[in-house]
Amino acid sequence: MQTCITNQKLSETLFKKQKAGMRKHINLMIFIGGLLSTSMLLAQKNSPIQISRIEPASWWVGMKNPELQILVYGNKIAETEVSLAGAKTGKTFANLEGITLKSIEKVENPNYLFINLDLTNAKAGTFHIIFSKGKEKLIKEYTLQNRRKPGEKYTSFGPADAIYLIMPDRFANGNPKNDEIKGMNQGLNRQDPFGRHGGDLLGIEKNLDYIADLGFTAIWLNPFAENNQPHESYHGYAITDFYKADARHGTNEDFKRLVEKAHSKNLKIIMDMVFGHCGSEHWFIKDLPEKSWIHQFPEFTRSNYRLSTIVDPYASNFDKDKMTKGWFDKHMPDLNQNNPRLARYLIQNAIWWIETFEIDGIRTDTHPYPYKEFTARLCKEIFEEYPNFNMVGEVWDRRVWVTAYWQKNSLSRDGYNSYLPSVTDFPLYFSLLESLHEDDNDWDWGMAKIYYTLVQDGLYSNPYQNVIFLDNHDLSRMATSYNRNLKMQKMALAMLATLRGIPQVFYGAEILAEGAGDNHGKLRIDFPGGWEGDKVNAFTKQGLTPEQIDFQEYTKKLFNWRKTAKVVHEGKFMHFVPENSVYVYFRYTDSETLMVINNNHKTEERIVDTKRFVERMNGFSKAYNPLTGEMLNDLSQIKVPAKTCMILELKK
């Protein structure tokens, strides 16, 4: 996610508070949080000891890491003594089953306790946490479950997949009853590009068949966790509760059902997670456990967004600190993962979502912004629990050497290993976009830009794991950035489907949705047909233009072909130096070969002499075009129309 928040009123308010001094700001937040906590705790009438949150609410036995940190939040809960007891039978407590209480940590805010357990020998079941203060006691039940077996019921995403990216608020409104939620800061306003529009998890569930029919095999959801912010909460990146779906999107149970339904249709779910910042209305920001949970400055300090400073061997500490510690925006407090309790909290939260909902992957927002030691630890711990899992990190930089640094086992001068399997391939995004707009000179422009970008793939440990794309929720829509040129868009999409990497398509691209990147609210359009009363319905094609229908059908044919094209999923990549506006590459295995010919000339057909491709074409006498159904029986010369990506399955 780039700098997409433009609400000045909220920003100025928070800025003034910080300028007045963070200590004063934190005291105010503690006071406000105390008032909120008091109202939330009145329901617990059996004891003056009050607890409003226990996170995580439950856990599992059998984890590779047997340690569990339980955050307890309640009014002056640190004044209590904590003990454990086994499940109650009649009037007595049974012995604990292998649960070791390692420590109780009290921090500077007395409203918090951190209970650290060792579950090495623990068994599934229920035990009790007893909070005592004088003669008063409060008993909380805590459940440990058997974890699912590693690998059970899940396969993560990879090069065999094609990802469909959805912003939940803008795709489909499956349950209008949750559009307005009492007590939440922002209600429905479809006329405001930065307002809530009502899309939800049920809307996605109801349209899974549409996504599967298009040929996609995975869905990446922009964040749907609670964003109870006063303004611009629709996008999901200012989280106010890490353990809870936003009520305007539905419930955790709705998400679990969505994942199950998706799996039944052979669709995987990739969850967007944010570890670098949260919303200013997050419950623990309003009553910080420790001042060190966020980066604090005498006055508001924004990140410089310079990813290069983390990789740069000559970077100053000043520049690196501003990149890592500066706030992403004024209402997104920057989290300090160097605090050990916060780091444990965030890592456990990621594992909780994986284990509870059986998601198939994670996309980490602004991956280089948190401390790199933390993100490496995050990935390492997740893969220790789920060895076949996959994660893709957003690395927004157009330079290959910066992007490659963040992929695991890649070449790095400082010896850093991120443990992150996949990165977003912004260098290839920019190369594709620029090359298709330019006239070729074969050395520096046009197809040569793609060629030279891929030449640098040796810097990655595994470029086939890169997520590649033509647009996303932060970028101008494909139709807009490719000048609404249908031939150019088809060419770009065909290249996306056949180049090395994991292709990702932003919802609406298949119907030529438009929107410029300088107005994020307007490029994140409502998908037509997702709301009752929509005059245009892209799910049924009602009201679409002939061009939209044509491109939707093209997308469907292309990605349904790719779904079964193992040569693309598993094949190696070989390309040839571009000549005369033509760029040719091959995907190949021991049993299959795919030839892809790209003619980038704006108006002229090219007749491609295939002699120089003999090392890949030797033994093949004909070819089949899966998109047109045409069979070519003479491969000595191949005619390719202007602005065309021709896909050929070579045959003997």
C-alpha positions in Angstrom: 0.0 0.0 0.0 1.4 3.4 -0.9 0.4 6.8 0.5 -3.3 6.6 -0.3 -4.9 8.4 2.7 -5.9 11.9 2.1 -8.2 12.8 4.9 -6.9 16.2 6.1 -9.2 16.8 9.1 -8.2 13.6 10.9 -4.6 14.0 10.0 -4.4 17.6 11.3 -6.1 16.6 14.5 -3.6 13.8 15.2 -0.7 16.1 14.1 -1.7 18.7 16.6 -1.9 16.2 19.4 1.6 14.9 18.6 3.1 18.3 18.2 1.8 19.1 21.7 3.9 16.2 23.0 3.5 12.4 22.7 3.4 12.0 26.5 0.4 14.3 26.8 -1.2 12.4 23.8 -0.6 9.0 25.4 -2.1 10.2 28.8 -5.2 11.4 27.0 -5.5 8.1 25.1 -5.1 6.2 28.4 -7.9 8.3 29.9 -10.2 7.8 26.9 -9.3 4.1 26.8 -10.1 3.8 30.5 -13.6 5.3 29.9 -14.2 2.9 27.1 -12.9 0.0 29.1 -15.2 0.9 32.0 -18.3 0.8 29.9 -17.2 -2.5 28.3 -16.5 -4.1 31.7 -19.8 -3.3 33.5 -21.2 -6.6 32.2 -18.9 -8.5 34.4 -20.9 -8.3 37.6 -19.6 -11.2 39.5 -16.3 -9.7 40.4 -14.7 -6.2 40.8 -11.8 -7.7 38.9 -12.5 -6.7 35.3 -11.1 -8.1 32.0 -12.2 -6.9 28.6 -9.8 -8.7 26.3 -7.7 -11.9 26.3 -5.7 -12.3 23.1 -5.4 -14.8 21.5 -8.7 -16.1 22.9 -7.6 -19.7 22.4 -4.6 -21.7 21.1 -3.3 -25.1 20.0 -1.1 -27.8 21.2 1.4 -29.5 19.0 2.9 -26.4 17.6 6.6 -26.4 16.7 7.0 -23.4 19.0 5.5 -24.4 22.3 5.5 -21.0 23.8 2.4 -18.9 24.1 2.0 -15.3 25.1 -1.5 -14.3 26.3 -2.3 -10.6 26.5 -4.8 -9.7 29.2 -6.4 -6.3 29.2 -8.5 -5.0 32.0 -8.8 -2.1 34.5 -5.7 -2.3 36.7 -5.4 -6.0 36.0 -1.7 -5.8 36.9 -2.7 -5.5 40.5 -4.0 -9.1 40.5 -2.1 -12.3 41.2 -2.3 -14.9 38.4 -2.4 -18.7 38.8 -3.5 -21.6 36.7 -5.8 -24.5 37.5 -7.0 -27.5 35.5 -10.5 -27.8 34.3 -13.1 -27.8 37.1 -14.8 -31.0 38.0 -17.5 -30.6 40.6 -15.9 -28.4 43.3 -12.3 -29.2 42.6 -9.7 -28.5 39.9 -7.9 -31.3 38.1 -4.1 -31.2 37.7 -2.8 -29.2 34.7 -1.8 -31.3 31.8 1.7 -30.3 31.0 1.2 -26.5 31.0 4.1 -24.6 32.5 3.6 -21.0 33.6 6.9 -19.4 32.6 6.4 -15.8 33.7 3.9 -13.0 34.3 5.0 -9.7 32.8 3.8 -6.5 34.1 4.4 -3.4 32.0 4.2 0.4 32.5 0.4 0.4 31.9 -1.3 -1.4 34.8 -4.2 -2.3 32.5 -2.1 -5.1 30.9 -0.6 -8.4 31.9 1.3 -10.8 29.6 1.1 -14.4 30.6 3.9 -16.6 29.1 3.2 -20.3 28.9 5.2 -23.4 27.8 2.9 -25.9 26.1 5.6 -28.5 25.3 3.8 -31.3 27.1 0.3 -29.9 27.0 -2.7 -31.8 25.9 -5.9 -30.4 24.2 -8.5 -29.3 26.7 -9.6 -26.5 28.9 -7.8 -24.9 31.8 -8.5 -21.9 34.0 -6.6 -18.7 34.5 -7.3 -17.4 38.0 -6.9 -13.7 38.8 -6.8 -12.9 42.5 -6.9 -9.6 44.4 -7.3 -10.0 48.2 -10.5 -12.1 48.7 -11.7 -11.5 45.2 -11.2 -13.9 42.3 -12.0 -14.0 38.7 -11.7 -17.2 36.8 -11.3 -17.2 33.0 -11.6 -20.4 30.9 -8.9 -21.0 28.3 -9.1 -23.7 25.6 -6.2 -25.5 23.9 -7.1 -27.4 20.8 -5.4 -30.0 18.7 -3.8 -28.3 15.7 -4.6 -29.6 12.3 -1.8 -31.7 10.8 0.7 -29.6 8.8 -0.3 -29.7 5.2 -3.8 -31.0 6.0 -6.6 -29.4 3.9 -4.3 -26.8 2.3 -2.0 -26.2 -0.5 -0.5 -22.8 -0.8 -0.4 -20.6 -3.9 2.4 -20.7 -6.5 3.3 -20.5 -10.2 0.4 -22.8 -11.1 -2.1 -20.2 -9.8 -3.6 -17.0 -11.2 -4.7 -14.5 -8.5 -7.8 -12.4 -8.6 -7.4 -9.3 -6.3 -10.5 -8.0 -4.6 -11.1 -5.0 -2.3 -14.0 -6.3 -0.2 -15.8 -3.0 0.2 -16.0 -2.5 -3.6 -16.8 -5.9 -5.0 -20.3 -7.0 -4.0 -22.9 -6.3 -1.3 -24.1 -9.7 -0.2 -25.7 -8.5 3.1 -27.2 -4.9 3.0 -28.1 -5.4 6.7 -24.5 -4.9 7.8 -24.0 -1.7 5.8 -24.7 0.4 8.9 -23.4 -0.8 12.3 -24.4 1.0 15.4 -21.3 2.2 17.3 -19.0 2.1 14.3 -17.5 5.4 13.1 -18.3 5.4 9.4 -21.6 4.5 7.7 -22.6 3.9 4.1 -22.0 6.5 1.4 -21.6 5.1 -2.1 -21.4 8.6 -3.6 -18.2 9.3 -1.7 -15.2 7.7 -3.5 -13.5 7.5 -0.1 -16.5 6.3 1.8 -18.0 2.9 2.7 -19.8 1.3 -0.2 -21.1 -1.8 1.4 -19.2 -4.7 -0.2 -18.7 -7.6 2.1 -17.5 -11.2 2.6 -20.9 -12.6 1.7 -20.9 -10.7 -1.6 -17.6 -12.4 -2.5 -18.9 -15.8 -1.4 -22.0 -15.4 -3.7 -19.8 -14.7 -6.7 -17.1 -17.4 -6.3 -18.4 -19.2 -9.4 -17.8 -16.0 -11.5 -14.2 -15.9 -10.4 -13.6 -19.6 -10.9 -15.2 -19.5 -14.4 -12.8 -16.7 -15.4 -10.0 -19.2 -14.9 -8.6 -17.8 -11.6 -7.4 -20.2 -8.9 -6.7 -17.9 -6.0 -8.3 -14.8 -4.5 -6.2 -12.1 -2.7 -8.4 -10.1 -0.4 -7.4 -6.6 0.7 -7.7 -6.4 4.5 -11.1 -7.0 5.9 -10.2 -6.8 9.6 -11.9 -4.1 11.7 -11.1 -0.6 10.5 -13.2 1.5 12.9 -11.7 4.8 11.7 -13.7 8.1 11.4 -12.8 8.5 7.7 -11.6 6.4 4.7 -11.9 3.1 6.6 -13.0 1.3 3.4 -9.6 0.1 2.2 -8.8 -1.9 5.3 -5.2 -0.8 6.0 -5.8 1.1 9.2 -6.7 -1.9 11.4 -8.3 -1.3 14.8 -8.7 -5.0 15.9 -6.2 -7.6 14.6 -8.4 -10.5 15.6 -11.8 -9.5 14.2 -13.4 -9.0 10.8 -14.9 -5.6 10.3 -18.6 -5.9 11.2 -19.5 -4.1 7.9 -17.8 -6.9 6.0 -19.3 -9.6 8.2 -18.0 -11.9 11.0 -15.2 -14.2 11.5 -17.7 -17.0 10.9 -18.5 -15.4 7.5 -14.9 -15.5 6.6 -14.5 -19.1 7.7 -17.5 -20.0 5.5 -16.0 -18.1 2.6 -12.7 -20.0 2.8 -14.6 -23.3 3.0 -16.8 -22.4 0.0 -13.7 -21.2 -2.0 -11.9 -24.4 -1.3 -14.9 -26.4 -2.5 -14.5 -24.6 -5.8 -10.7 -25.1 -6.0 -10.1 -21.5 -5.1 -7.4 -20.5 -2.7 -7.6 -17.5 -0.3 -4.7 -15.2 0.3 -5.1 -12.9 3.2 -3.6 -9.4 3.2 -1.9 -8.7 6.6 -0.4 -5.5 7.9 2.5 -5.7 10.4 4.0 -2.2 10.1 1.2 0.0 11.3 -2.4 0.1 12.5 -5.2 2.6 12.8 -5.1 5.5 15.2 -8.4 4.2 16.7 -7.0 0.8 17.5 -8.0 -0.2 21.0 -4.4 -0.7 22.2 -3.3 2.6 20.6 -5.9 4.4 22.7 -4.4 2.8 25.9 -0.8 1.8 25.0 0.6 -1.1 27.0 4.0 0.5 26.7 5.1 3.8 25.0 7.6 1.7 23.0 4.8 -0.2 21.1 4.9 2.7 18.6 7.6 4.9 17.3 7.2 8.3 18.9 8.6 11.7 18.0 8.4 15.2 19.4 6.3 16.1 16.4 4.7 14.1 13.6 7.4 12.4 11.4 6.5 10.7 8.2 8.5 7.8 6.6 10.7 8.8 3.7 9.4 5.7 1.9 13.0 5.0 0.7 13.3 1.2 0.5 16.7 1.6 -0.9 18.1 2.9 2.4 17.7 -0.6 3.9 19.8 -2.1 1.1 22.2 0.7 0.6 25.6 -0.1 2.1 26.4 3.7 2.3 23.0 4.8 3.9 23.1 7.0 6.9 21.4 5.9 10.1 19.2 9.1 9.8 17.8 8.0 6.5 17.3 4.4 7.5 15.6 5.4 10.8 13.2 7.7 9.0 12.3 4.9 6.6 11.7 2.4 9.3 10.4 4.5 12.2 8.5 7.2 10.4 4.8 6.9 10.3 3.1 5.8 7.1 0.5 8.4 7.5 -0.8 10.6 10.3 -3.6 8.3 11.4 -1.5 5.1 11.0 0.8 4.8 14.1 4.0 3.1 13.2 4.5 -0.1 15.2 7.8 -0.8 16.9 8.4 -4.5 16.4 11.6 -4.2 18.4 9.3 -4.4 21.4 9.4 -8.2 22.2 5.8 -8.4 23.4 4.5 -6.6 20.3 6.6 -8.8 18.0 5.2 -11.9 19.7 1.6 -10.5 19.5 1.9 -9.9 15.7 3.5 -13.3 14.9 0.9 -15.1 17.0 -1.9 -13.2 15.3 -0.7 -14.4 11.8 -0.5 -18.0 13.0 -3.9 -17.7 14.5 -5.5 -16.7 11.2 -3.7 -19.5 9.3 -4.7 -22.2 11.8 -8.2 -21.0 12.5 -9.4 -20.3 9.0 -7.0 -22.5 6.9 -6.1 -19.7 4.6 -3.8 -20.6 1.7 -1.3 -17.7 1.8 -0.5 -14.3 3.1 0.3 -11.0 1.4 2.3 -8.7 3.7 1.6 -5.0 3.2 4.6 -2.7 2.9 7.0 -5.5 3.7 10.3 -3.5 4.0 8.9 -0.9 6.4 9.0 -2.9 9.7 12.3 -3.9 11.0 13.8 -6.4 8.7 14.9 -8.7 11.5 11.3 -8.9 12.6 9.9 -9.7 9.2 12.5 -12.4 8.8 11.5 -13.9 12.1 7.8 -13.6 11.2 8.4 -15.6 8.0 10.8 -18.1 9.6 8.3 -18.9 12.4 5.4 -19.3 10.0 7.3 -21.7 7.8 8.4 -23.7 10.8 4.8 -24.3 11.5 3.6 -24.6 7.9 6.5 -25.7 5.6 4.5 -25.6 2.4 2.9 -22.3 3.0 3.6 -19.2 0.8 3.8 -15.5 1.5 4.3 -12.6 -0.9 5.7 -9.3 0.4 4.8 -6.0 -1.1 8.1 -4.4 -2.2 7.3 -1.2 -4.1 10.4 -0.4 -6.0 11.2 -0.4 -9.7 14.8 -1.6 -9.3 15.5 -5.3 -9.4 18.4 -5.1 -6.9 16.2 -3.6 -4.3 13.3 -5.9 -4.9 15.4 -9.1 -4.9 17.0 -8.3 -1.5 13.7 -9.2 0.1 13.3 -12.7 -1.4 14.7 -15.5 0.7 18.2 -16.8 -0.1 18.8 -14.1 -2.7 22.2 -12.5 -3.0 22.8 -9.9 -0.3 26.0 -8.1 0.6 25.1 -8.0 4.3 24.1 -11.7 4.6 20.5 -10.9 5.3 18.0 -13.7 4.7 14.3 -12.6 4.7 12.8 -16.1 4.6 10.2 -14.6 2.3 9.5 -16.8 -0.7 7.7 -14.3 -3.0 7.9 -10.6 -3.8 5.8 -8.3 -5.8 7.5 -7.7 -9.1 7.3 -3.9 -9.6 10.3 -3.8 -11.9 8.5 -6.0 -14.4 5.3 -4.0 -14.0 7.0 -0.8 -15.0 8.9 -2.6 -17.8 5.7 -4.0 -19.3 3.9 -0.7 -19.1 6.6 1.4 -20.6 7.6 -1.1 -23.3 4.2 -1.5 -24.8 3.8 2.3 -25.1 7.2 2.8 -26.8 8.5 2.3 -30.3 11.3 -0.3 -30.4 14.9 0.4 -31.1 15.9 -3.0 -29.9 18.7 -1.6 -27.6 17.0 0.4 -24.9 13.3 0.9 -25.6 10.2 -1.1 -26.2 10.6 -4.9 -25.8 14.2 -4.4 -24.8 13.0 -3.0 -21.4 11.3 -6.3 -20.6 14.3 -8.2 -21.9 16.8 -6.3 -19.7 14.6 -6.5 -16.7 14.4 -10.3 -17.0 18.2 -10.4 -17.6 18.6 -9.4 -14.0 16.6 -12.4 -12.7 19.9 -13.9 -11.4 19.6 -11.5 -8.5 16.5 -13.4 -7.3 16.8 -16.8 -5.6 13.6 -17.9 -7.4 12.0 -15.4 -9.9 9.3 -17.9 -10.8 7.8 -17.2 -7.3 7.5 -13.4 -8.1 3.9 -12.1 -8.2 3.5 -10.2 -11.5 0.7 -7.8 -12.4 -0.5 -5.0 -14.7 -2.4 -3.1 -12.0 -3.5 -3.4 -8.4 -5.4 -1.4 -5.8 -2.8 1.3 -5.6 -2.1 1.7 -9.4 -3.9 3.2 -12.3 -6.3 0.7 -13.8 -4.9 -1.4 -16.7 -7.5 0.1 -19.1 -6.4 3.6 -18.1 -2.6 3.1 -18.1 -2.8 1.3 -21.5 -4.8 4.2 -23.0 -7.9 2.1 -23.4 -6.2 0.3 -26.3 -7.8 -3.1 -26.6 -5.0 -4.7 -28.6 -2.4 -3.4 -26.2 -4.3 -4.7 -23.2 -4.7 -8.2 -24.8 -1.0 -8.3 -25.5 -0.1 -7.3 -22.0 -2.5 -9.8 -20.4 -1.2 -12.6 -22.6 2.3 -11.8 -21.6 1.2 -11.7 -18.0 -0.2 -15.2 -18.3 2.9 -16.7 -19.9 5.9 -14.9 -18.4 7.7 -16.5 -15.4 6.0 -15.7 -12.1 2.5 -15.8 -10.5 0.0 -13.6 -12.4 -2.3 -11.3 -10.4 -5.3 -9.4 -11.9 -7.2 -6.7 -10.2 -11.0 -7.2 -10.1 -12.7 -5.3 -12.9 -9.7 -5.5 -15.3 -11.6 -8.1 -17.2 -14.3 -5.6 -18.1 -11.9 -2.7 -18.8 -12.6 -0.8 -15.6 -10.9 2.6 -15.5 -9.4 4.8 -12.9 -6.2 6.8 -12.4 -3.7 6.1 -9.7 -3.8 9.7 -8.4 -7.3 9.1 -7.0 -7.4 5.8 -5.2 -11.0 6.1 -4.2 -12.1 6.3 -7.8 -9.9 3.5 -9.1 -11.3 1.2 -6.5 -14.7 1.2 -8.2 -17.8 -0.7 -7.3 -17.9 -3.8 -9.4 -21.1 -3.4 -11.6 -23.7 -5.9 -10.6 -22.5 -6.3 -7.1 -25.3 -4.1 -5.7 -29.0 -4.5 -6.0 -30.4 -2.1 -8.6 -27.2 -1.8 -10.6 -28.1 -1.1 -14.3 -24.9 -2.8 -15.5 -24.2 -6.3 -14.2 -20.8 -7.7 -15.2 -21.6 -11.1 -13.6 -24.3 -11.6 -16.1 -23.0 -9.3 -18.9 -26.1 -7.2 -18.7 -25.4 -3.7 -19.9 -21.7 -4.3 -20.8 -20.4 -2.9 -24.1 -19.3 -5.2 -26.9 -15.6 -4.3 -26.0 -16.1 -5.2 -22.4 -17.7 -8.5 -23.3 -15.0 -9.2 -25.8 -12.2 -8.6 -23.2 -14.1 -10.5 -20.5 -14.3 -13.5 -22.8 -10.6 -13.1 -23.8 -9.6 -13.1 -20.1 -11.7 -16.2 -19.5 -10.2 -18.1 -22.4 -6.7 -17.1 -21.6 -6.8 -18.0 -17.9 -8.8 -21.2 -18.3 -6.1 -22.3 -20.7 -3.4 -21.3 -18.3 -5.2 -23.2 -15.5 -4.2 -26.5 -17.2 -1.0 -25.4 -18.9 1.6 -27.3 -16.9 4.4 -26.0 -19.2 3.6 -22.5 -17.8 3.3 -23.8 -14.2 6.5 -25.8 -14.2 8.4 -24.9 -17.3 11.8 -23.2 -17.5 12.1 -19.8 -19.3 14.3 -18.9 -22.2 14.2 -15.7 -24.2 16.0 -14.2 -27.2 17.3 -10.7 -27.8 14.5 -8.5 -29.3 14.8 -7.8 -33.0 12.8 -5.6 -35.3 10.1 -5.0 -32.5 9.7 -8.7 -31.9 10.5 -10.4 -28.6 10.3 -14.2 -28.4 10.5 -16.4 -25.3 9.8 -20.0 -24.6 8.5 -22.0 -21.6 9.5 -25.6 -21.7 9.7 -28.9 -19.8 11.1 -32.3 -20.9 7.7 -33.1 -22.5 6.2 -29.7 -23.6 7.3 -26.5 -25.3 5.5 -23.2 -25.5 6.6 -20.5 -27.9 5.4 -16.9 -27.3 6.0 -14.3 -30.0 5.4 -10.6 -29.2 5.2 -8.1 -32.0 5.3 -4.7 -30.4 5.0 -2.6 -33.6 2.0 -0.3 -33.5 0.7 -0.9 -37.1 2.9 -3.4 -39.0 2.7 -7.2 -39.2 5.9 -9.0 -38.7 7.0 -12.2 -40.5 9.2 -14.0 -38.0 12.0 -16.2 -39.4 12.4 -18.9 -36.8 15.9 -20.1 -37.8 17.6 -18.5 -34.8 15.3 -20.3 -32.3 16.4 -23.8 -33.4 17.7 -24.8 -30.0 14.2 -24.7 -28.7 12.2 -25.5 -31.9 14.3 -28.4 -33.1 12.1 -31.5 -33.6 8.8 -29.5 -33.8 7.0 -29.3 -37.1 3.7 -27.6 -36.2 2.0 -25.5 -33.5 -1.4 -24.9 -32.0 -2.7 -21.6 -30.9 -4.9 -22.2 -27.9 -6.6 -18.8 -28.0 -7.7 -18.9 -31.7 -7.9 -22.7 -32.2 -5.6 -22.3 -35.3 -3.1 -25.0 -36.2 0.2 -23.9 -37.9 1.7 -26.6 -40.1 4.7 -24.5 -41.3 7.0 -23.1 -38.6 9.7 -21.8 -40.8 8.1 -18.3 -40.9 5.3 -17.1 -38.7 3.1 -14.1 -39.3 2.3 -12.0 -36.2 -0.1 -9.1 -36.4 0.8 -5.7 -34.9 0.5 -5.3 -31.1 0.0 -9.1 -30.6 1.2 -11.7 -28.2 0.9 -15.0 -30.0 0.9 -18.1 -27.9 1.9 -21.4 -29.6 2.0 -24.9 -28.3 4.7 -26.6 -30.3 3.9 -30.1 -31.7 5.9 -32.8 -33.3 
